[in-house]
Amino acid sequence: MKAGIALAAFAAMMAASMPAKADTMVFTSWGGTTQDAQKVAWANQFTAKTGIGVMQDGPTDYGKLKAMVEAGQVSWDVVDVEGDYAAQAGKAGLLEKLDFSVIDKSKLDPRFVSDYSVGSFYYSFVIGCNADAVSVCPKTWADLFDTKKFPGKRTFYKWSAPGVIEAALLADGVPADKLYPLDLDRAFKKLDTIKSDIVWWSSGAQSQQLLASAEAPFGSLWNGRMTALANSGVKTETSWSQNITAADALVIPKGAPNLETAMKFIALATSAQSQADLAKATGYAPTNLGSAKLMDPEIAKTLPDQQTASQVNADMNYWAANRDAIGKKWYAWQAQ
């Protein structure tokens, strides 16, 4: 009898000492104003509905995600990643398959749905400018690459990902429907013409700081960061000419500690209202097809899904298939 009581007490003690996985989960994203908005639109609402706390981590780091999975020591439950990375990582066995009995994919834009990911939001690379810092702002990619007409520093995304290479080719006269397969030699040759004037941004928050301070008064930025700058009081101009669209995705790393909770979190994050709330806060387009009707029409018309006249869709499948090869050449060129 005493042995049974002791065993029960020991079991209770051990249970109390173990973390209650149902009480918390971890969401990892890119930081800055975007993750702040995700916290309000998704995490806070998820906690209110389920009682499960959502811890924030970041920024997203693909090397860290891979190392966690390979070591079997995963601490992230849901991660916001770039769409082409999601496609590649799913095939590489780094992600959990999503449970579409929990996540309603019938309401989601099918362009951003795969076995391993669903769209987080989608955005455009636009030509952004601090209008107080210059007399005239560039309007086209060719303008942004014209250092005589627009002298001074300009900013571009540092990492190997859709956006900059396409912009260079468009600036060099490649028709939008002839971009793929990407002519890397031609793109690097065009980038060479402005290389000494480029200030690289590695995070959305940094891109905002560069424009706001006028260290680089114009450049290629995510449209949502231009919205955030305008909302902060900076006088901005945004050109949507040949805006280049790409998408972020929500994924679950293989071996995530709170798999069931992670599925429920993604279900809420991709619901019509949650996507509408995020779009209102960030200026990024929702991936739920029912979100637009829940938004103020004046806000909805400013989002990337309404800027289609000359819009260029980055080919996520091409990037997923060629990500490593492009990255190798990209970083070698940057180091020269």
C-alpha positions in Angstrom: 0.0 0.0 0.0 2.8 2.4 1.0 4.7 1.5 -2.1 1.6 2.3 -4.2 1.2 5.7 -2.5 4.8 6.5 -2.9 4.7 5.5 -6.6 1.6 7.7 -7.1 3.3 10.6 -5.3 6.4 10.2 -7.5 4.3 10.1 -10.7 2.5 13.3 -9.6 5.8 15.0 -8.8 7.2 14.1 -12.2 4.1 15.3 -14.0 4.2 18.6 -12.1 7.9 19.1 -13.0 7.3 18.5 -16.7 6.3 21.5 -18.9 2.6 21.6 -19.8 2.8 21.6 -23.5 -0.9 22.6 -23.9 -0.2 25.9 -21.9 2.2 27.5 -24.4 3.6 27.3 -27.9 6.2 29.3 -29.8 5.6 31.4 -33.0 8.7 32.6 -34.9 8.7 35.3 -37.5 10.7 38.2 -38.9 10.4 40.8 -36.1 9.6 44.4 -36.4 6.2 45.8 -37.3 5.1 42.7 -39.1 5.5 40.4 -36.2 4.0 43.0 -33.9 0.9 42.8 -36.1 0.9 39.0 -36.2 1.0 39.0 -32.4 -2.1 41.2 -32.2 -4.1 39.7 -35.1 -3.2 36.0 -34.4 -1.4 35.2 -31.2 -3.5 37.3 -28.9 -6.7 36.1 -30.5 -5.5 32.5 -30.3 -4.7 32.9 -26.6 -8.1 34.5 -25.9 -9.9 31.6 -27.6 -7.9 28.7 -26.4 -6.1 29.8 -23.2 -2.8 28.8 -24.7 -0.1 31.3 -24.5 2.0 32.1 -27.6 5.6 33.0 -27.0 7.3 35.1 -29.7 10.7 34.3 -31.1 12.7 35.5 -34.1 13.9 36.4 -36.5 13.3 33.4 -38.7 16.6 31.6 -39.4 16.7 28.8 -41.9 20.0 27.5 -40.6 18.7 27.3 -37.1 15.5 25.6 -38.2 17.5 22.9 -40.1 19.9 22.4 -37.1 17.0 22.0 -34.7 15.3 19.4 -36.9 18.5 17.4 -37.5 19.3 17.4 -33.8 15.8 16.5 -32.8 15.7 19.5 -30.5 13.0 21.6 -32.0 11.7 24.5 -29.9 9.6 26.3 -32.6 6.0 25.3 -33.3 5.0 27.6 -36.1 7.4 29.6 -38.3 6.8 32.3 -40.9 9.1 31.6 -43.8 9.4 32.7 -47.4 7.3 30.8 -49.9 10.1 29.3 -51.9 11.9 28.1 -48.8 8.7 26.4 -47.7 8.5 24.5 -50.9 12.2 23.5 -50.7 12.1 22.6 -47.0 9.0 20.4 -47.4 10.7 18.3 -50.0 13.8 18.1 -47.8 11.9 16.5 -44.9 12.3 19.5 -42.6 8.6 20.2 -42.2 5.5 18.5 -40.8 2.6 17.8 -43.2 -0.3 20.0 -42.5 -3.6 18.6 -41.2 -6.3 20.0 -43.5 -9.0 18.5 -41.4 -8.0 21.2 -38.9 -6.9 23.9 -41.4 -9.7 24.8 -43.9 -7.7 25.1 -47.1 -10.9 25.5 -49.2 -11.0 29.1 -48.2 -7.4 29.8 -49.0 -5.8 31.1 -52.2 -4.6 27.9 -53.9 -1.4 29.6 -55.1 -0.2 29.5 -51.5 -1.2 26.0 -50.4 0.9 22.9 -50.4 1.1 19.7 -48.3 3.6 21.5 -46.0 2.6 25.1 -45.9 -0.2 27.7 -46.3 0.1 31.4 -47.1 0.9 33.7 -44.2 0.4 36.8 -46.3 1.6 38.0 -49.7 3.4 41.2 -50.5 5.1 43.1 -53.3 8.5 44.5 -53.7 7.8 48.1 -54.6 10.0 51.1 -55.3 9.9 53.2 -52.1 11.2 56.7 -51.5 11.6 59.2 -48.7 10.0 62.1 -50.5 11.5 64.7 -48.0 15.0 63.5 -48.7 15.1 63.9 -52.5 13.6 66.3 -55.1 12.3 63.5 -57.4 11.6 59.9 -56.6 12.3 57.0 -58.9 9.2 55.5 -60.5 10.5 52.4 -62.4 13.1 49.7 -61.9 15.1 51.4 -64.7 15.0 54.6 -62.7 16.3 52.8 -59.6 19.2 51.6 -61.6 20.0 55.0 -63.1 22.6 56.6 -60.9 22.9 59.7 -63.1 19.3 60.6 -62.9 19.0 59.4 -59.3 22.4 59.8 -57.6 23.1 58.5 -54.1 22.6 55.4 -52.2 19.8 52.9 -52.8 18.7 49.9 -50.8 17.9 46.3 -51.7 17.2 43.0 -50.0 20.5 41.4 -48.9 19.5 37.7 -49.0 19.2 35.3 -52.0 15.4 35.4 -52.6 12.9 36.5 -55.2 12.9 40.2 -55.9 16.3 41.8 -56.6 17.3 39.6 -59.5 13.9 40.1 -61.2 14.2 43.8 -60.6 17.6 44.0 -62.2 16.4 42.1 -65.3 13.3 44.2 -65.6 15.5 47.4 -65.3 17.6 45.9 -68.2 14.6 45.6 -70.4 13.6 41.9 -70.0 9.9 41.6 -70.6 8.0 40.4 -67.5 6.8 37.2 -69.2 10.3 36.3 -70.3 12.0 36.5 -66.8 12.2 32.7 -66.2 14.5 30.9 -66.3 16.5 33.8 -64.7 19.5 35.0 -66.7 21.8 35.4 -63.7 24.8 36.6 -65.7 22.7 39.4 -67.2 21.2 40.3 -63.8 24.6 40.5 -62.1 26.0 42.6 -64.9 23.1 45.1 -64.4 23.6 45.0 -60.6 27.3 45.8 -61.2 26.3 49.2 -62.5 25.0 50.2 -59.1 26.8 47.9 -56.7 28.9 50.6 -55.1 25.7 52.6 -54.3 23.8 49.7 -52.8 23.1 49.6 -49.0 21.8 46.1 -48.2 18.9 45.6 -45.8 18.6 42.3 -44.0 15.3 42.8 -42.3 12.2 44.7 -42.9 12.8 46.9 -39.9 16.3 47.9 -41.3 14.8 48.8 -44.6 12.4 51.2 -42.8 15.3 52.7 -40.9 17.4 53.3 -44.0 14.7 55.2 -45.8 13.6 57.1 -42.7 17.1 58.3 -41.9 17.7 59.0 -45.7 20.9 56.9 -45.5 19.4 55.3 -48.6 16.5 57.6 -49.5 15.0 55.1 -52.0 15.1 51.4 -52.9 13.3 48.2 -53.3 11.1 47.4 -50.2 8.3 45.2 -49.1 5.1 47.2 -49.6 4.0 46.7 -46.0 7.1 48.4 -44.8 6.2 51.5 -46.8 2.8 51.4 -45.2 4.4 51.3 -41.8 6.8 54.2 -42.7 3.9 56.3 -43.9 1.9 55.6 -40.7 5.0 56.6 -38.6 4.9 60.1 -40.2 7.5 59.8 -42.8 6.6 61.5 -46.1 6.8 58.6 -48.6 6.2 57.8 -52.2 5.5 54.3 -53.4 5.6 53.2 -57.0 3.8 50.0 -57.9 5.2 49.9 -61.4 6.0 46.3 -62.2 5.7 45.4 -58.4 7.1 42.0 -57.8 4.9 39.7 -55.8 6.0 36.9 -53.4 4.5 35.2 -50.4 5.3 34.2 -46.9 4.2 30.9 -45.6 3.3 29.3 -42.3 5.1 26.0 -41.6 5.6 23.6 -38.7 9.2 22.3 -38.3 9.5 18.5 -38.2 9.4 17.4 -34.6 7.7 20.5 -33.3 6.8 19.9 -29.6 3.2 21.1 -29.8 2.0 19.7 -33.1 -1.7 19.7 -32.5 -1.6 23.2 -31.0 0.4 24.4 -34.0 -2.2 23.1 -36.4 -4.9 25.0 -34.5 -2.8 28.2 -34.5 -2.4 28.0 -38.3 -6.1 27.4 -38.7 -6.9 30.6 -36.8 -4.1 32.6 -38.4 -5.5 31.8 -41.9 -9.1 32.4 -41.0 -10.9 35.2 -42.9 -11.1 37.6 -40.0 -7.5 37.0 -38.8 -6.1 37.5 -42.3 -8.2 40.7 -42.7 -7.0 42.0 -39.4 -3.3 41.4 -40.4 -3.9 43.1 -43.8 -5.4 46.2 -42.2 -2.4 46.5 -39.9 0.4 45.7 -42.3 -0.6 46.6 -45.9 0.1 43.0 -47.0 -2.5 41.1 -48.9 -4.6 38.3 -47.2 -4.4 34.7 -48.4 -7.9 33.9 -47.3 -10.3 34.6 -50.1 -13.0 35.7 -47.7 -11.0 38.4 -46.1 -11.6 41.2 -48.5 -15.3 41.5 -47.7 -14.5 42.0 -44.1 -12.2 45.0 -44.8 -12.8 48.7 -45.4 -12.9 49.1 -49.2 -10.5 52.1 -48.9 -7.9 49.9 -47.3 -8.5 46.9 -49.4 -7.8 48.8 -52.6 -4.3 49.7 -51.4 -3.2 46.1 -51.1 -1.0 44.2 -53.5 -3.9 42.1 -54.8 -5.3 45.3 -56.2 -2.1 46.5 -57.9 -2.3 44.1 -60.8 -2.0 46.4 -63.8 1.8 45.8 -64.3 2.3 43.3 -61.5 5.0 40.6 -61.9 4.5 37.3 -60.1 7.8 35.8 -58.8 7.9 32.1 -59.7 8.1 30.3 -56.4 8.4 26.9 -57.9 11.4 28.0 -60.0 13.0 29.5 -56.9 12.4 26.4 -54.8 14.0 24.2 -57.5 17.0 26.6 -58.0 17.4 28.2 -54.6 20.7 26.7 -53.6 22.3 27.3 -57.0 21.1 30.9 -57.2 22.2 31.5 -53.6 25.8 30.2 -54.3 26.2 32.6 -57.2 24.5 35.5 -55.3 26.7 35.4 -52.3 29.8 34.9 -54.4 28.9 38.0 -56.3 28.2 40.0 -53.2 31.6 39.1 -51.8 33.5 40.3 -54.9 
